[in-house]
């Protein structure tokens, strides 16, 4: 007797969002894995063209044959640019569709990002901390404080800076 073959898709738990906790100078950023193209060891960016009053644009890196702008998440939020250390990594972010000439953007970390499986029960918005300019919101994930970055706003700042 033949057993019928069915094409039943694997069901994922939609209440769980695989994410990365990314260390930066004074806190962590929480990014869903779908927003991240890759994490990799830090590469020194090419020297950027000088733009009056802009300290957060660090230059471009060549990644998979594409020039990707590197920003300082700390500096775009008004803080000092972080020092590059031996544990510094880079996070390359997928675009959100702000501009077709900006497929990716990246920033250096202050350590190695780590996996976090975020569930409805493990995340709580922290309304006591005012979000910085490029944060979507502040949260606690399994008791750890983190900020969720506003990736579209980061892209818009770069597009505006470069007059794309």
BELDAKA-V330923 format. One record per pair of residues at least 24 apart in sequence whose C-alpha atoms are under 6 Angstrom apart, sorted by the first residue. I is the first residue (numbers start at 1). GAP is how many residues later the second one is. D is the distance in whole Angstrom. If there is no record, write none. Layout:
BEGIN
I	GAP	D
I	GAP	D
END
This chain:
BEGIN
15	104	6
16	102	5
16	103	5
17	100	6
17	101	5
18	99	5
19	96	6
19	97	5
19	98	6
20	94	5
20	95	5
20	96	6
21	92	6
21	93	5
22	91	4
23	86	6
23	87	5
23	88	6
24	85	5
24	86	5
25	85	6
28	118	5
29	117	5
29	118	5
29	119	6
30	116	6
30	117	6
30	118	5
35	58	6
35	59	5
36	56	6
36	57	5
36	58	6
37	55	5
37	56	5
37	57	5
38	54	5
39	51	6
39	52	5
40	49	6
40	50	5
41	48	5
41	49	6
42	46	6
42	47	5
42	48	5
68	36	6
68	37	6
69	36	5
70	36	5
70	37	5
71	36	5
72	35	6
77	56	6
87	24	5
96	56	6
END
